[in-house]
Amino acid sequence: MRGEKDKKADIQRRVVGIKRCGENKKSREQTEEESWHKEVRIENDEIAGGLSREQPPSRPEQIWDNPLLRPAFENNTTVNFVTSTGRVAYLHCRVNHLGNRVVTWLRKRDAHVLTVGLFSYTTDQRFTALHAEGSPDWTLKITSPQPRDSGTYECQVSTEPKISKAFNLSVVESVAVIEGSRDIHMSAGNTLNLTCSTTVPADLPTYFYWYHNGAVVQYTGKRDVEVRTWEGRSHLVVDNVGPQHSGNYTCAPENAAPATVTVYVLRAGEHPAAMQRGESSTAVPRTSFLCLLALSSALLLLAR
């Protein structure tokens, strides 16, 4: 009997122990959940009583709203341009801190938009915009400009309000000029020296062509012919000239209308009067012509 009682008591102790373990586990879980809810309430109370009542932090200032970083034109760029007819013209507009803004070129006289960014908004294909990535330079290129293209052009930036800068373009007719007389008489064996320049000093040519009777003057490797060009002027020098050097000499700058002079190389003993344009040294002398005319008149009178 005693053994059975001990056995039952042992079973009861075990059951009680299991119940207590379950209760303790449940109590710990409940405690942890309560603690978590308490922490959440505390955080919510802090938010409700603290940060939420304050003004939210202001948004960071946009880079283009900063007065020191707003789009601005460079003040040291040239605004007055002079070019010759047919020569390519470039108007340079430099904008710093452009950001996401757009540069527009327009012709002021008729408010015609020529380019927006790198896109053309005109049917005149002579107008194009040039820009290299990362460069502040936005250039308006005008191919083969004419005098009618003279005027004011505006470079605009799409800020609020818009900012703009005016550029003045003058397209002029440039003409070549050969110093001295248009008719040059010289004796054989002398040196021919021709100097050519243009009428627009603000747009000097970088190269010239010389022609003799329509053919390009070849001077490379020749000792008796020399061409020197500098500072917008060109010099043609021909040593020891002879009859083969007579004829028309034309100076044709890259950006100007050409000019022509006529050179007469006189043979030994020849007078310049016999070398006038349209005459030659073999022409009939004036006195002989008058004698023939008088003789013809006399014959006509006798015939009557």
Secondary structure, 3 states (H helix, E strand, C coil): CHHHHHHHHHHHHHHHHHHHHHHHHHHHHHHHHHHHHHHHHHHHHHHHHCHHHCCCCCCCCCHHHCCCCCCEECCCCCCEEEEECCCCEEEEEEEECCCCCCEEEEECCCCEEEEECCEECCCCCCEEEECCCCCCEEEEEECCCCHHHCEEEEEEECCCCCEEEEEEEEEECCEEEECCCCEEEEECCCCEEEEEEECCCCCCCCCEEEEECCEECCCCCCCCEEEEEECCEEEEEECCCCHHHCEEEEEEECCCECEEEEEEEECCCCCHHHHCCCCCCCCCCHHHHHHHHHHHHHHHHHHC
